[in-house]
Amino acid sequence: MKVNIKNRILELVEGDITEMQTDAIVNAANAQLILGGGVAGAIRKKGGPEIQEECNKIGGTFVGGAVITTGGNLKAKYVIHAVGPRMGEGNEDEKLKNATLNSLKLADKNKLKSISFPAISTGIFGFPIQRCAEIMLETTLAYLKGSPAVCLAGQTGLEKVVFCLYGQDSYQVFENQLTQFAKGESR
């Protein structure tokens, strides 16, 4: 599914984020930036050891934060490591919004044109997929529209944001949510 926002594309795809050919892919990271299992493990395996080596030099970031490293052997040139919340730690919605927003801002700061996100925090961190879709899509839509509340200087150089979702169930939740947002705007 694709929607056009101010001549920018927001796209949903089902697939393997490590195969995306956007300028950057987002890793659903932990605060220590250790590439363990899940998305991070797949990135480490396909991208090679230099990604973890760069993460080790950075040392970590806060929940809601994002840092950038090389993409190593991945098709994407960069990996943006965004730290989402663990369910039960408190203020999870705001932390997920910040992880999304900080990833978008980091892409802009590095003059990237395209970025692919997974459903951050919905794996081992236990964040509900429906809430994830609402927060991540709403934040991204506001950013692409140039909302001064979220966007640097009220504009973005990003041309394409992709949500690469693992499995048909996750894709369907995001598609339903994006359809609801689109309907709300066409009234």
C-alpha positions in Angstrom: 0.0 0.0 0.0 1.3 3.5 -0.9 0.0 6.9 0.0 1.3 10.3 -1.2 1.9 13.0 1.3 3.1 16.4 -0.1 4.9 14.6 -3.0 6.5 12.1 -0.6 5.7 8.4 -0.5 4.7 6.4 2.6 4.6 2.8 1.7 3.8 -0.4 3.6 5.4 -3.7 2.5 5.5 -7.2 4.0 9.0 -8.6 4.0 12.6 -8.8 5.3 13.9 -5.4 6.3 17.5 -6.5 5.7 16.6 -6.8 2.0 15.3 -3.2 1.7 17.1 -0.9 -0.8 16.3 2.3 1.0 19.2 4.6 2.0 18.7 3.4 5.6 16.9 0.7 7.5 15.9 1.1 11.1 17.0 -1.5 13.7 14.7 -2.0 16.6 17.7 -1.7 19.0 18.3 -2.0 22.7 19.9 0.8 24.7 23.3 -0.9 24.7 23.2 -1.2 20.9 24.0 -4.9 21.1 22.8 -6.7 18.0 21.3 -9.8 19.5 18.2 -11.5 18.2 15.2 -10.6 16.1 15.7 -7.7 13.6 19.0 -6.8 15.2 20.3 -10.3 14.8 19.3 -10.5 11.2 21.0 -7.1 10.5 24.2 -8.4 12.3 24.2 -11.6 10.3 23.6 -10.1 6.9 25.4 -6.8 7.5 28.6 -8.1 8.9 30.7 -7.3 12.0 31.4 -3.7 11.2 27.9 -2.6 12.2 28.4 -4.0 15.7 31.9 -2.5 15.8 30.5 0.9 15.1 27.7 0.4 17.7 30.4 -0.6 20.3 32.2 2.7 19.6 29.0 4.7 20.1 28.4 2.8 23.3 24.6 3.1 23.5 21.7 5.6 23.5 18.6 6.3 25.6 15.1 4.8 25.1 13.5 6.9 22.4 16.9 7.8 20.9 18.5 6.9 17.6 22.0 6.6 16.3 23.4 5.9 12.8 26.0 3.4 11.6 27.2 2.0 8.3 25.0 -0.6 6.6 28.0 -2.9 6.2 27.1 -5.6 3.6 23.4 -4.7 3.6 21.6 -3.2 0.5 21.0 -0.1 2.6 23.9 2.2 3.1 23.1 3.0 6.7 21.4 1.5 9.8 19.6 3.8 12.1 19.4 2.1 15.5 16.2 3.3 17.3 15.6 2.2 20.9 11.9 1.6 21.5 10.3 1.0 24.9 9.8 -2.3 26.8 6.2 -2.7 27.9 5.8 -2.0 31.6 8.7 0.5 31.9 6.3 3.5 31.8 5.6 6.3 29.3 5.9 3.8 26.5 3.8 5.7 23.9 5.9 8.8 24.2 9.1 6.8 24.0 8.0 5.0 20.8 7.0 8.3 19.3 10.4 9.7 20.1 12.2 6.6 18.6 10.3 7.1 15.4 10.8 10.9 15.3 14.5 10.8 16.2 15.0 8.2 13.4 13.3 10.5 10.9 15.3 13.5 12.1 18.6 11.6 11.9 17.8 10.5 8.3 17.2 14.2 7.4 20.4 15.3 9.3 22.3 12.9 7.1 20.6 14.0 3.9 19.0 10.6 3.3 16.1 10.3 0.8 14.6 7.0 2.0 14.2 5.0 5.1 12.6 1.7 6.1 11.1 1.0 9.6 10.2 -2.3 11.3 7.4 -2.3 13.9 9.6 -1.1 16.7 9.2 -2.8 20.1 6.6 -5.3 19.0 8.9 -8.3 19.3 10.6 -9.3 22.6 9.8 -5.8 24.1 6.1 -6.7 24.0 4.6 -3.5 22.6 1.1 -4.1 21.2 1.1 -4.0 17.4 -2.0 -1.9 17.1 -0.7 0.8 19.4 2.6 0.6 17.5 0.9 1.2 14.1 -1.1 4.1 15.5 1.9 5.9 17.0 4.5 5.2 14.3 2.2 6.0 11.4 0.8 9.2 13.1 4.3 10.4 13.9 5.5 9.7 10.4 2.5 11.3 8.7 3.0 14.5 10.7 6.7 14.5 9.9 6.1 14.1 6.2 3.5 16.9 6.2 6.1 19.2 7.7 4.2 19.7 11.0 6.3 22.3 12.9 5.7 20.3 16.1 7.8 17.4 14.9 9.7 18.4 11.8 13.1 20.2 11.6 12.4 23.7 10.1 9.0 22.6 9.1 10.2 20.5 6.1 12.0 17.2 5.3 14.3 16.1 2.5 13.0 12.5 2.9 11.2 11.4 -0.3 10.1 7.9 0.8 9.3 6.2 4.2 8.6 2.5 4.1 7.3 0.3 6.9 8.6 -3.1 6.2 6.5 -5.5 8.3 7.3 -9.0 9.1 4.3 -11.3 8.5 0.9 -10.7 7.0 -0.7 -10.1 10.4 1.6 -7.2 11.2 1.1 -5.8 7.6 -2.7 -6.0 8.0 -2.7 -4.0 11.2 -0.6 -1.3 9.7 -2.7 -1.3 6.5 -5.9 -1.0 8.4 -4.5 1.9 10.5 -3.1 3.8 7.5 -6.5 3.4 5.7 -8.2 4.9 8.8 -5.9 7.8 8.9 -6.4 8.4 5.1 -10.2 8.3 5.5 -10.0 10.8 8.4 -8.2 13.2 6.2 -10.5 13.0 3.2 -13.5 14.1 5.1 
